[in-house]
Amino acid sequence: MKALDAHLPEYEFSERHRVAIRASAERIDSALREVTFREIPLVRTLIALRGLGRRRGDRPALETMARSAVVLEDVPGRGMVLGLTGQFWRLRGGDPRARSRSAEEFASFARADACQAVVDFRVEPGGLTTETRVHVVDRRARRSFRRYWRVIRPFSGLTRILLLRAAKRRAEG
């Protein structure tokens, strides 16, 4: 897989989480791709609170996440990188024209009043990592995002940590 810098080299906000897993890379990747939100009730609640509606809990979590993002890279056995654009601090992401609909649109995204973000799930020897990066060009939009990030970051991190732990349970089970 490409380094995350290939997808979003500049960013102002980030978070990274890792969990150690005693399983093969193939088993870890398979477990990550099979985890559902039904296995992580707290995440279902957070999604509902965010106003993203009720999602079917029996669909794999990564598949659900990919439906609202652009898949930038998907390498079986290694991981997945998702790209999102929008005005995240606004309800439902703000202006729908600020959303990328393809990897090409994501790569050429140039709206100053919106964010560009990547979410990476990567299988590494003996574990699984996730990293989120957000780039905001405009200073005013960056202030708006910063306020949003202060509130949402703990929940965003918790969501990813719980997803990694659920994958660990599956892989080691």
Summary of the structure (lengths in Angstrom):
residues: 173
radius of gyration: 15.6
end to end distance: 26.7
largest distance: 47.5
contacts: 518
relative contact order: 0.24
helix: 45%
strand: 25%
